[in-house]
Amino acid sequence: MHGYDGWMWPMWAAMMLFWLGIVVLVVWLVVRFARPHSAREDGNSTARRILADRYARGELDTEEYTHRLENLR
């Protein structure tokens, strides 16, 4: 019966680390993929990107672009 004492502790510790790793992985996956990608972005940065795209396409002149950019700050 004394032969079991040597390997019980490492097996128990390995099992606890395994399950802890599984729990951490599941929590990370839920947090990572719970929200849609568009909700992860700041609304202000999205507005700035749209504004920059419109300026690059020539829909806005420099004065209007800078005025709208200042309003976003």
N, C-alpha and C positions, 0 to 999 in steps of 0.2 A: 503494500500500500504506500510505502514511502517513495516509490518510484514515480508517482504522479506529481509530486510537489515541484519537481524541476521544470516541467513544461507547461503547467497550468497558467502561470502568470504571463508568460510571453504569448500564449494563445489567446488569453482573455484580452490582453492589451492590443493585439493585432486585430481582433474582432471589433473592439471598440473603435479603433482608428478607421477601420473599413467602413463601419456604419456612420461614423462622423463625416467621413469623406463623401458618402452617398448623400447625406442630409445637406451638406454644404453645396454640393453640385446641384441638387434639386432646387434649393433656395436661390442659387445664382441664376439658374435657367429661368425660374419664374420671374425674378426681378428683371432680367435682361429682356425677355420676350413678352412680358405682360402688357406693355404699352406699344401702340403702333409707332413706327419710325417717325412719322410726322409730329407726334405728340412729344417726342424727346427733344425736338429743337425748340429753341427760344423763339417766340413769335416775332420779336424784334429783329433777330438775325435773318429770319425768313423774309421779312419786309425789306430789309436792306438788300438781300440777294435779288429779290424781284425788282427793286428800284435800280440796282446796278445792271440787271439784264435789260431793262427798258432803256436805260441810258446807253448801253452798248449797242442796242439796235437802232438808236437814233430817235426814239420816240420822245425823249426829253432833251431839252437843251441844258447846258451847263448850269445856268442860273436856276432853273426849275429843279434840277437834280440836287444841287447843293441846298436849296431851300427845303426841299422835302427831307433830305438827309438830316438836316438840323432839327427838323420837327420830330424825327425819330429818337433823338437823344434825350 
